[in-house]
């Protein structure tokens, strides 16, 4: 097998791995939502799943056409650092598992007083916005990975275009918006507690990743002097 064929096979395997991971996450989240609620006739949970699947499909189609290598990297990352495993573990438990479970239980037991339809709709809009921002960041930055590492084998370089002209970590802004949207879309203010835990872990990861990039990625220090803020313009 030629090197070119090996590369294509590796990319295909990475894409398949990433697609399988996303499918698994969606199935688990659906199980937590409807299992927690104890029923399937929960319209806003179906809206959440519909918006998620639609934006994932659009984003996936864009990435497959423009940068399949980025999807493959996200499917089979390497060199994950010890601290990243801990911080990302907290993020995943809080955002992907605890948040939908709490929202489901809230729907069953009625902990949160019913929200108006406008809150649910606003949540759906912010969810789509968060997904869109993350896809934009991924489309712009060819080295957008789920692992904090320097991708030397891919010629890792600083990205300073698109949303990276505004903040240094726009993908994390997108994730935070997604998690913030879910409690309002699903009508569960109690779900803001796991959102807060997920957000804190994202902020910690941002700080640690930014410090690593300052020390290990050529040109990043100069880029950081031009784009001063990590997540929120004018704040941090």
C-alpha positions, 0 to 999 in steps of 0.5 A: 500500500502506498503512503497516499493510500495509507493516508486516505485509509487513516483519514477514513478510519478517523472519520468513521470513528468520529461519526460513531462517537457522535452517534453514541453521544446522541443516543446516550443523551436521548436516553438520559433525556427521555429516561429521566423524563419517563416519557417520550412525548416531550416536544422540547427534547425532540426539538433539541435532538432535531436541532442538534442532528440538523446542525451536525449534519450541515457541519459534517457535510461542510467539513467533509467537503473542505477539511476531512483531515480535521474530522479524522484528527477529532476521531483519532487524536493522540498525545492527550495530556494528563490534565486534559483528561481530567478537565475534559472528563469533568466537562463531558460528565457535566455537559453531556451527561448530567445536564440532559439527565437533570433536565429530564428529571426536572421534566418528570418532577416539575422542579422548574415552573413552566417557562414561556414558549419564547424562552424555549425558542430562544434556547433553540436559537442560541443552540443553533448559534453555538453549533454554528460558531463551533463549526465556523471555528473548526472550518477555519482552523485545520488543527481544531482537535478534541485533544490539547496537543501540538500537531507536529505531524500535520505542520501545526500553525497559528490560525488567526482568521475567521472567528480567531480574529475576535477571540483566541478560542472561539470553539469553546465559546460555541460549546459554552453557548450550546450548554447554556441554551439547553436548560432554556430550550428544555425548560429546566433552570436546575440544569443550569447547575451542570452547565455551570460546572461544564463552563468552569471546566471549559474556562480552566481548559482554555487557560491551560491550553492557552498557556501550552500554546504560548510555550510550544506553538511558534508564533502564538505569543505574537498572535496573542498580542494581537488578539488579546482575549481568550473567550469574551472580548473586553473581559478575558 
